[in-house]
Each structure stands twice: as C-alpha cells, then as structure tokens.
Amino acid sequence: MKYPVKLFSILILTAFALSCQDKTKDLPDIPSSYIGEITIQMTELMIHDVTNPPLAARFFSYACLTGYEIASQNDSTLEDLHGVLNQYPDIKKPEGYPEQSYQLSAILGMLETAKKIQPSGTELQSFEESILDSCRRMGFSEENIEQSLAYAQDISKEILQYAKADGYNLISNYPRYTPLEIPGSWYPTPPGYFAPVEPYFDTVRPFFLDSAAQFKPEPPVAFSENKDSEFYKITKEVYDVDLSGENSEIAAFWDCNPFALQDNGHLMVGMKKISPGAHWMGITNIACNKAKLSFSEALEIHTMVAVTLMDGFIACWDEKYRSNRIRPETAIRKYIDPTWTPFLQTPPFPEYLSGHSTVSTAASVVLTHYFGEEFPYYDTVEERYGLKARSYSSFTQAANEAAISRLYGGIHFMDAITRGQTQGREVGHWILNKLNKKA
C-alpha cells in the first residue's frame, strides 16, 4: 500500500515521537528514599561546616525546591509554585532533553543546588557519582544520565538565582551585632561565648509569610530582680527542673545544638550534633519511607517541611532580637546560684522565643496534614550520633516533647516554649492555607 507523501511524513514523525516517549516511559523509577538520603548527606556537611539552625533550613529549602520544580514540570499532580511562594519565578521547562528521567533530574537538581549553596558542597560530588553508578545498574543509559543532569543544572541555576534574591547575601553588609549590656538582656554564655547567631535573619525573604513579624508574639515576661516577680518564678522553675528518669533523655535527644563544646582538659572539642531542622527533615524521611509514598509524594512533603522550617526560623528570629531576653544560665548564676550549669549547653542567641518549639510545632502541623493525627513511628534520626531511638504516636507528641526538652535542658523559660508553640502552629496553618490545603 502506498501512502501520500504528506501522510507518510506525519506517520514517521508520530512514530519518532512515540519512540521518544517510550524511552522515557520505560526508564526505571528512582526510589523515593533517595530524597531523604540527600538530606542526610546535606546534614553531614552541615555538621562539618557547623551550619547554624536558620541557615540549615535555608539550605534544605532551596535544594528541595529544585527537585520539586523539576518534578512539578513533569507530574501534573504537583502544584506549580509560581504565584504561591513569594516572588517565585515562572520557570519554563527546558527543551531538548527527550531522554531525561525527571525523577533522576530531580535528585540531581537537589544535589546541584546543595553543592553550590553549602560551603563544603563540593564534597557531595562523590555521593552524586555513587547515585549515578546505581542508576547505570538500574538500566539508565549514558544519554539518559547526561540529559537528566543537564536538565537538573538548568533548573538549579534558576533556583539559585531565586535564592540569591532572598536577601541573605546582604546580611554581611549590616553592622556587627553588639550585645546590650543592660539588665535582663542576652549576653554570650560559656563555654564558647560565641557571637550571636544570625541577628538579621528576619530580613531574609520568607516563602509563605507576608512578613517576618506576621505572627509576632506577645512580649515575654518582664525582667525583674525582685524575688516576688513573675520573672523570678519562671527562672526558679528552670533551676528546680527534675532531671531524674526520662527527662534527661528527652533533653539530650532533642538537643540539636551544632555549637556544643566538650571540655577535655586543655582543649575544647566540638560535639557532632545536628540542627533542629535537620532532625525534622530526618523525621520526614522516616515517615515517607514508612508510608511507602511515591517519588512525587515524598518530594512534595520534604519540600513543604523544608520551607516551613525556613519560615518558622524567620518568624522566631524576628522576635529573638526584638525582645533580646537573657538566658536562664545567665539569670540563675547571677540571681540564684553562681555555680549552676544547665544540662544542655546554651545556644548562642537570645532566649525568647524558643526556636525548637516554634519550628518543631510548625513542622508537626504540616506532617500531620499529610499523614494524619495518629502516625506512630520510631525516630532513629539521632542513632548515628549515639542516641537510641524513641517512639512516638504522632508528630504532635514529638513536637511537644521537643518543646519541653528546652525546659529540661535548662536553656529556655516556659513562656518562650509555650508561645513558641503558638507561633509554630500559626506558621504551619498559614502555610497549609496558602497551599489551599485543609489545615
């Protein structure tokens, strides 16, 4: 049978298009667990670089957003974030990569951004090579890999431009923060007497919040040296904490202080600890693996938790340097017991609000939306740092424990904890509402 030339050309083009589609359709699926593996590798670098908690959340956010953007361009179940996140660009899908795997591109995109944005990011190159080797064993061709990587690099460049515009790079131009030497204000604490962490983090562009001060809490309990005052009562509450039984275990498990030092006689040694955000990214990975979520589902949840952590830190840090309140360690030594030391080392920034209480609560709100009110799991995140796993019946239970751990650890007053939880709930619900999800 003879076909007209025009019809024959159409058939040839159709066959070619179908063959290209088949090449991508037949590619193996990337395990969703790879997403969490990348955040674990990022966490290890953050420990190496002693990355502070707010900055750690920023790193996670932009890495995850890169993967999410790639996946959303190829999976219609994922929402386009243009018009949802503040100033998020309208990123067009790159052309010319017919044999790329969007899942592989998403993984490589996360790594490309992490390599560029983290100080020791180039250390991730060997991990990337191990992923590519595993992909070859799965059946990916060199053409699949090359196109997937090129696609990933294109999107990573867009996300890095978006990150550059968030204002963080301008912070170095601000004047050096000097502690206020007035009664009741924060002052560096032993043993490191570190300078205050990220005093201008509230100037960074949030992802969902209208402003850093959108959920400004009520002022903290007023400082007073009077023993009949409310401030003295909450100070004494920290001093009188019972560390017997499980309380000390809870405090240690949720320590998450990358600035902790150990005094070994004549030498101060840094302890290997992760940030609060890294802990919650680890919990997110545990939950996604337990629920056996698809690649896109797991990537969406990792991304939404990461950006929630970032906005939570921005809101909390806005208040920290406004109220600039003294830490329990300083107050107790001056007004109650000069020999007292907290169970945990005091982090180097003002006390009110509790950052862990804020971001843990915000993350738990988002995770509860995706997994439900009751989601029992074992938190094994800290096992690699010498702490045994703990079990939880829900993310809310875990967040509540993370919050009260700050009282047990001797590093926060109770009003900073409860109002941090309030702020965290407000941030979490705001983000779900902005995503048009039932909060």
N, C-alpha and C positions, 0 to 999 in steps of 0.2 A: 504494500500500500504506500502510495506517495502522498506526502503532506505538502501543503503550500509552504513556501519559504518562511513567511511570517509566522505561521503556526509552528513550524519546526523550531524556529528561534525561541519562541515562547516556551516550548517543551524543554529545550536544552537549558534555558535559564531557570525554569522551575525545578528541573532535576538537580541543577547545581545548587540552588538554594536549599532544596531538601537535603542534599548530601551534607551541606554545611550544618544544617540544623541537626542532622543525625549525629554528626561528630560531637556536638556539644551535649546532646541528649544522652549519648551513650557513655559519657565520661563518668567515672566513679564519683560517688558522694564523698565529700570531706566530712570526717567525723566532727560532730558539734563540740566534742571535748577539746578540739584543738584551740577553740576560742579561749577557754579557761587556761589552757597550757601557756598561751601567750601572755595572759595577765600574770600568771605565776612567774614566768621569766622576767617580765617587767618589774615585778615585785622584788625579785632577787637583785636586779640592778639598782632599784631604789634603796635597798638596804646598803648596797655597796657605796652608793653616792650620798647616803644619809639624806634622802629626799624628805622634806618636811611634809606634814599631812595635807595641807591645802594644795600644794604643788603636785603631790602624788595623784590627787583626784583629777587635776588638770591633765596630767599625762594619760591617765586611763581614758578620760573623756574623748580626747582627740584621736587616740588610737582606735577606740571602739567606733567613733563616728565615721572614720574612714572605712572600716569594714561594713558598717551599716549602710553607708551611702552606696557602696558598690552593690550590696545585696538588694537594696530597695530599687535600684535601677533595673534589676533583673527579676525580681519577685514582687508581683503586684499585691501580695498580702501585707507588705511593709509600707508604711506611710512615708511619703516624701516629706522631709523635714524643712524644706523651703517654705517660709511663711509660718512655721511653728516655732523654731528656735530663733532667738533674737539675732537679726542680721545674717541669718544663714543663707548662703548664696544659692542661686538656682544653677546647680551643676548638671551640665548636659552629659549624657552617656557618650563616651569616646567611641569613634567609629574605627573600623579597620582591624578589629580583633575577633574575627569569626570563630576562632578555635579556642578562645579563652574559656576557662571554667570560672563562673562568677564566685563560687564558693572558695576556690583557690585564690582568686583575685582578692577576695575579702580578707582572707587570712594574711596574704602577702601585703595587702594595704595596711593592715594593723601594724605589721612589723616595720614597713617602710616609714610610717609616721613615728612609731616608737624609736626607731633608730635615729631619726632626725631630731626628735624633741627631747629625748633623755640625754643627759650629759655623757653617759657611757654607753649610749645606744648602739655604737658600732659592735659592741660585744654580742649583740643579738644576731650577728651575721652567721655564726656557726649554727645557731638554733634554726635559722631560716634554711640553711643548707640541709640540715637533718630532715626538715619537713619536706623539702623538695626531693630528697632521696626516697622518702617514704611514698611520695606521690608517684615517683617513677615506678616503684614496686607495685603500686595500685593499678598502673596501666596508663598514666599520663605520658604523652609524647613530649619531646623537647619543644615542639611547636606549641603545644598546649601550655607548657610552662612558660615559655618566652612571652606569649601573648598575654597570659594571665598576669605575669609580672609587669609587663608594660602598661596594662590597664590599671593595675594597682598603683603604679608610680604616678600615672596621670591624675588619679583621684587624690592620692596622698598630697600632691602639690597643691591642689585646691583646698584641702582641709588645713594644710599648714599655713596657707595664706589667711584662712579664716581664723586660725589660732593666733597668728601674728597680729591680727587686728583687735584682739580682745583686751589689749592694754597692758598685759603683764610685762612686756618688754620695756615699758615706760617706767616701771617701778624703780629701776636703778637710778633714774634721774631725780627721784624725790630725796629730800634731806634725810640724813640718817636719824632714825628714831632715838630719842633720848628719854629714858625713864624719868617720870616725875617724882622727885624726892619730896613727896608730901605724905602725911599720914593716910593710910588706907589705900595707897596706890601700889601698883605692881612694881616689883623690883627683882632683878635676876637672882636665882636661887642656886644653892650648891647641889652637886659638887662641881658642875661645869661653869656656872654663872654665864650661860650662853646669852647672847644678844637676843632681843625679841624677834620672833619668827613672823614674817610677812605682815608687818604693821599696815601695809597699804593694799592688802588683798581685796578689800572692799571696793577698790577702784577697777577691778577686773570685770569685764562684761559677763553677766550671768547668762545662762542658756534659756531659762524659762522665766525667771523672776523679772518683775518690772524694774526693780532696783535692789541694791544690797539691803536697804533699810525697809523693804516692803513689809517684813514681819518683825519689825522692831519690838523687842520685849519690854515689859515694864522695867523700871530701874531696879537694880539689886538692893538688897537690904543695906541700909545706910551704915557706913563705917562708924564705929564708936569704940572708945577705950573704956566706957562705963561697963562695969560687970553686970549691971541690971539691964543692959541694952539687948535688942534682938540680935545684933551682930555678935555680941559675946556668946549668946546662946548657940548660934549656928557654928561658931568657932569651937566651942566646947563639945558640940555634937561630933565634930571631926576628931577631936582629941580623945573622946571616950569610945570610939568605934571598937567593937568586939571583933578581933581578928582570929578568934578560935574557930574551929570547924571549917566550914566550906567558904567562909567569907574571904579568907586569904587566897584560896584557889581561884575564886571568881575575880578578885582584883588582879592576880597575876595573869589569868587567861586573857583578860581584856586590856592589858597594859598598853600595848601598841604604841610605845614611845620610842621612835627612832633615835632619840638623843640620849638614851640611858647610858650611863657610865658605871663601870665597876672599878673600885679602888683596890688595886693589887699591890699594896705597899707603897712603892715609889712611882707607880705607873697607873694612869687611868686608862682603862680599856673599854672601847665601845661595845655595847651589847648588841647582838644581832636580833633586831626586832622590826616588825612591820608597822605600817601606819593603820589607823582605824579604817580608812577607805580600802586599803589592800585586804584587810580582814573581811570586809563586806563583799568585795569582789570575789574572794575565795568562797564565801558562803553562797554567792550567786552561782558559781561554778558547780558547787556541790548539789544545789537544788536542781539545776538544769540537767545534770547527769542523772540524778535520781529519777526525775520525771521523764527521762528519755526523750527530750524535746528535739525537734528538727533543728537543722542548722540555722535557719532564719529565725525561728522562735528563740533559740538560745542567744543569738547575736542581738536580737531586739532587747531582750531582758538585760544582758550585760551592758548594753549601751545606755538604756534608761536608768539603770542603777548608777552607772558612772557619772552621768550628767546630773543626777540627783545629788550625789555626793558633792560634786563641784558647787552646785547652787547652795547646798547646805553649809559648806565651809564659807562661802562668800557671805551668807547671811549671818552666820555665827561670828566670823572675824570682824564684821562691821560693828557688832556690839562689843567685842572684846576690847578694842582700842577706843571705844567711846566711854565705857564705864571704867576701864583700866583698873580693875579691882585687885587688891592684894591677894596673894595665895595663902591657903591655910598654913603652910610651912612657915612663912614669914610672920604671920599673925600669932601663931601658937608660941613660937620661940620668943617673941617679944613680950607677949602679954600673959602667957600661962606657964610654959616650961621651956627654958633655953636649951635643954638637951634633947628635945623631941625631934624625931625624924619621921617622915611619912613612910608607909610601907612601900609605895612606889616613888620613884624619883619624879619631882615636879617638872612638867614640861616648860619650855622657855617662852611663855607668853601669858598675858593677863588671864585671870580666872573666870570671869563671867562673860559669856555663858560657857557651859561645858560642851566642847566640840564633839566629843564622843557621843554624848547624849543627843545632840542635835542630829548629827549625820546618821547615827545608828537608827534613830527613830524614823528619819526620812526614808532611809533605805528599806526599813521593815515595812513601811506603808506601801511602797512600790512593789516589793516582793510579795506581800500579802495579796495585792491586787492580782498578780499573775498566778500565784499558787494556792491561794485560799487562806482562810483564818487558821485552819489546822493543817500543818505540814511538818510532821516530825522528821528530824534529821540529826545526824551526828556531825558536829562541827570539828573537822580534823585539820583545819587550817593551820593551827599552831603546833601540830605534831612535829613538823620539821624543825621547829625552834625549841624542842624539848618539853612541850606541854602536852599532857594527854587530852584526848578528845572529850568533848562534853556533848550531852544530848539535849535537844530542845523539842518542844511540842509545836512551836510556832515561831515565826520571825519576831512577833511582838514580844514573846517571852525572852528571846535572845537580846533584843534591843533594851528591854527593861533591865536585864542583868548587866548589859554593857554600861548602862547609865548608873546604876547603883554601885558598880565597881569603882567609880571615881570617888565615892564617899569612903568605901572600904580602903581604897588606896591612899587616902589622906591628901588628895590633890584638889578636891572641889568641895565647896559648901553646897548644902542641899538645895537652896533656891536656884543655883546655877544649873543643877541637874534637872529639876522638875520643869523649869522654864525653858531649858534647852530641849527637853522632850516636846514641850508645847510648840516651840518654833519648828522642830523637825517634822511634827505632824502637819503643821501649816504648809511647810515647803513641799512635803510629799503629796498632799492632797491637791495643792495648786498645780503641781506638775501633771498629775493624772487628769485633772480637769482640762488643762491646756492640751493634753493629748486626746481629749474627747473620750476619756475612759471613765467608767463609773468608779468614783473614788470611795 
